[in-house]
Amino acid sequence: MAKNQDMVSDIIIIGGGMIGLTLACGLAGQEGLEITVVDALSPDAATDSGFDGRSSAIAYASYRMLDAIGVWQYMADEAEPIREIRVSDGDSKLFLHFDHAAVGDEPLGFMVENRHIRKGLFRRLEECGTVKLIAPDRLESMDRTPYAATAKLASGLSLRAPLLIGADGRGSFVRRLAGIRTSQWRYDQTGIVATVSHTLPHHDIAHERFLPPGPFAILPLSENRSSLVWTADADLAPHIMALSDRAFLGEVQRRMGNFLGDVALAGPRFSHPLGLHFAEHYVGQRLALIGDAAHGIHPIAGQGLNMGFRDCAALIEILADAARLGLDIGDKTCLERYEKWRRTDNLLLAAVTDGLNRLFSNDLTPVRVARDIGLAAVHRLPPLKKFFIQHARGTVGRLPKLLTGRPV
Ligand SMILES: Cc1cc2nc3c(=O)[nH]c(=O)nc-3n(C[C@H](O)[C@H](O)[C@H](O)COP(=O)(O)OP(=O)(O)OC[C@H]3O[C@@H](n4cnc5c(N)ncnc54)[C@H](O)[C@@H]3O)c2cc1C
């Protein structure tokens, strides 16, 4: 195709990260919708072990959606179930124990390395064969009229569609070009991420230890490995990252204890500055934001990606319904339904994770005593515990069909 000619589709998705690709997989084949995804990275670069190093806790409801849209089969072998979560407060003997058995046989969720999630999504897209993936390429400019959105790419390609979706992550260029402002702040914390192997089994138990600088999470992966998310003071993080592997492991083991036996690094270390951001609007003329382009939260509860998955499930349902009825999928009414459904829910979760981080990253004695009383109360009240378990599994609230495992 000549470079000055627009490539036309029904939906352009800018950003083929975990959320953009999930949205594309869910929309593929819906009422003949033609989808184009653009990502700055090639699939090889985005699935390389040196790319990200992060793993994600996928809530049970998110797993049901990935299964319903045909993606789970391509990552199931790499997924480790989370059957229990143990939460402890510093050196306190008290700990809170969430067991999947309190609500049924199914696990609370699964841990999967991000590169395997992306790999599974690429494989499903390939299998569908109806989504056009343009990668590597970048959005350079965008134009919107009452009828269509046009995206100009660095390669010179020009794409046009009645709807453009920004799934381009935290620093979303789509969001900036659309002039959508965010409320945001930085935490004085950095998330240091590493994968370790260990000599003793983890028994599918996730551990979250609240230490004064922030939480230290030990999350079960396949093959006797665990993913660590160590929340450190932002000032100290560069020094921790500069430690030799041996010294780093010594610090890790001091925080973990030896319940997993001897621990060795099983990949590179990564650090992520932590912050919260929230877009003032999720939609605009011929445009919608999704995933981290719309919101980013503290990883304390492992919910950022799951929030994005819930956005995907809602948007897929709304767009599929509109297409089925022959309505304009980029119309204001249709997009406002999405914003109304998702924004308040996400705002609530952002506030809860922010509050939890402030409560637990605090070493003042009255605060410590109060939260230990809180932990003990939750521990002794089975209905309250069940409530938290259902939230961790993502099975509460007005769920889009895909999150209940039903097709749209
Ligand atoms: C330490 C840490 C641990 C976490 N753990 C969990 C967890 O256990 N569970 C959980 O639910 N969440 C977790 N999260 C949050 C989760 O990682 C994010 O919410 C998720 O990655 C967001 O996915 P996304 O696809 O929206 O954005 P991204 O992953 O940022 O993807 C955006 C994509 O857009 C592309 N892009 C950007 N700009 C352009 C452009 N101009 N043109 C074309 N393409 C572009 C990029 O190449 C990228 O592929 C964690 C976060 C951190 C920091």
The ligand as an SDF file (V2000), in Angstrom:
LIG
                    3D

 53 58  0  0  0  0  0  0  0  0999 V2000
    6.7450   -4.0640   40.2260 C   0  0  0  0  0  0  0  0  0  0  0  0
    5.3730   -4.2640   39.6370 C   0  0  0  0  0  0  0  0  0  0  0  0
    4.6790   -5.4470   39.8730 C   0  0  0  0  0  0  0  0  0  0  0  0
    3.3850   -5.6370   39.3610 C   0  0  0  0  0  0  0  0  0  0  0  0
    2.7000   -6.7830   39.6440 N   0  0  0  0  0  0  0  0  0  0  0  0
    1.4230   -6.9240   39.2270 C   0  0  0  0  0  0  0  0  0  0  0  0
    0.6500   -8.1000   39.5470 C   0  0  0  0  0  0  0  0  0  0  0  0
    1.1430   -9.0510   40.1930 O   0  0  0  0  0  0  0  0  0  0  0  0
   -0.6430   -8.1820   39.1240 N   0  0  0  0  0  0  0  0  0  0  0  0
   -1.2260   -7.1520   38.4370 C   0  0  0  0  0  0  0  0  0  0  0  0
   -2.4350   -7.2370   38.1430 O   0  0  0  0  0  0  0  0  0  0  0  0
   -0.5210   -6.0410   38.0790 N   0  0  0  0  0  0  0  0  0  0  0  0
    0.7750   -5.9040   38.4520 C   0  0  0  0  0  0  0  0  0  0  0  0
    1.4880   -4.7890   38.0940 N   0  0  0  0  0  0  0  0  0  0  0  0
    0.8770   -3.7880   37.1720 C   0  0  0  0  0  0  0  0  0  0  0  0
    0.9890   -4.2490   35.7000 C   0  0  0  0  0  0  0  0  0  0  0  0
    2.3190   -4.6250   35.3990 O   0  0  0  0  0  0  0  0  0  0  0  0
    0.5290   -3.1520   34.7390 C   0  0  0  0  0  0  0  0  0  0  0  0
   -0.7400   -2.7020   35.1570 O   0  0  0  0  0  0  0  0  0  0  0  0
    0.4290   -3.7010   33.3010 C   0  0  0  0  0  0  0  0  0  0  0  0
    1.6920   -4.0480   32.8120 O   0  0  0  0  0  0  0  0  0  0  0  0
   -0.1980   -2.6690   32.3590 C   0  0  0  0  0  0  0  0  0  0  0  0
   -0.2820   -3.2320   31.0680 O   0  0  0  0  0  0  0  0  0  0  0  0
   -0.5970   -2.3000   29.7980 P   0  0  0  0  0  0  0  0  0  0  0  0
   -0.6680   -3.2180   28.6360 O   0  0  0  0  0  0  0  0  0  0  0  0
   -1.7450   -1.3940   30.1000 O   0  0  0  0  0  0  0  0  0  0  0  0
    0.6750   -1.3260   29.6760 O   0  0  0  0  0  0  0  0  0  0  0  0
    2.1740   -1.6940   29.2850 P   0  0  0  0  0  0  0  0  0  0  0  0
    2.5620   -3.0200   29.8050 O   0  0  0  0  0  0  0  0  0  0  0  0
    2.9960   -0.5040   29.7070 O   0  0  0  0  0  0  0  0  0  0  0  0
    2.1560   -1.7840   27.6770 O   0  0  0  0  0  0  0  0  0  0  0  0
    2.0780   -0.6290   26.8660 C   0  0  0  0  0  0  0  0  0  0  0  0
    2.5540   -0.9930   25.4510 C   0  0  0  0  0  0  0  0  0  0  0  0
    2.4130    0.1790   24.6280 O   0  0  0  0  0  0  0  0  0  0  0  0
    3.5360    0.2910   23.7660 C   0  0  0  0  0  0  0  0  0  0  0  0
    3.6830    1.7100   23.4050 N   0  0  0  0  0  0  0  0  0  0  0  0
    3.9700    2.7540   24.2190 C   0  0  0  0  0  0  0  0  0  0  0  0
    3.9890    3.9020   23.5090 N   0  0  0  0  0  0  0  0  0  0  0  0
    3.7220    3.5820   22.2270 C   0  0  0  0  0  0  0  0  0  0  0  0
    3.6150    4.3360   21.0090 C   0  0  0  0  0  0  0  0  0  0  0  0
    3.7780    5.6970   20.9630 N   0  0  0  0  0  0  0  0  0  0  0  0
    3.3320    3.6860   19.8510 N   0  0  0  0  0  0  0  0  0  0  0  0
    3.1610    2.3340   19.8550 C   0  0  0  0  0  0  0  0  0  0  0  0
    3.2460    1.5760   20.9760 N   0  0  0  0  0  0  0  0  0  0  0  0
    3.5180    2.1840   22.1380 C   0  0  0  0  0  0  0  0  0  0  0  0
    4.7080   -0.2750   24.5840 C   0  0  0  0  0  0  0  0  0  0  0  0
    5.7200   -0.7870   23.7290 O   0  0  0  0  0  0  0  0  0  0  0  0
    4.0260   -1.3970   25.3920 C   0  0  0  0  0  0  0  0  0  0  0  0
    4.1300   -2.6710   24.7600 O   0  0  0  0  0  0  0  0  0  0  0  0
    2.7750   -4.5960   38.5880 C   0  0  0  0  0  0  0  0  0  0  0  0
    3.4790   -3.4150   38.3290 C   0  0  0  0  0  0  0  0  0  0  0  0
    4.7650   -3.2350   38.8460 C   0  0  0  0  0  0  0  0  0  0  0  0
    5.5020   -1.9380   38.5670 C   0  0  0  0  0  0  0  0  0  0  0  0
  1  2  1  0
  2  3  1  0
  2 52  2  0
  3  4  2  0
  4  5  1  0
  4 50  1  0
  5  6  2  0
  6  7  1  0
  6 13  1  0
  7  8  2  0
  7  9  1  0
  9 10  1  0
 10 11  2  0
 10 12  1  0
 12 13  2  0
 13 14  1  0
 14 15  1  0
 14 50  1  0
 15 16  1  0
 16 17  1  0
 16 18  1  0
 18 19  1  0
 18 20  1  0
 20 21  1  0
 20 22  1  0
 22 23  1  0
 23 24  1  0
 24 25  2  0
 24 26  1  0
 24 27  1  0
 27 28  1  0
 28 29  2  0
 28 30  1  0
 28 31  1  0
 31 32  1  0
 32 33  1  0
 33 34  1  0
 33 48  1  0
 34 35  1  0
 35 36  1  0
 35 46  1  0
 36 37  1  0
 36 45  1  0
 37 38  2  0
 38 39  1  0
 39 40  1  0
 39 45  2  0
 40 41  1  0
 40 42  2  0
 42 43  1  0
 43 44  2  0
 44 45  1  0
 46 47  1  0
 46 48  1  0
 48 49  1  0
 50 51  2  0
 51 52  1  0
 52 53  1  0
M  END
$$$$
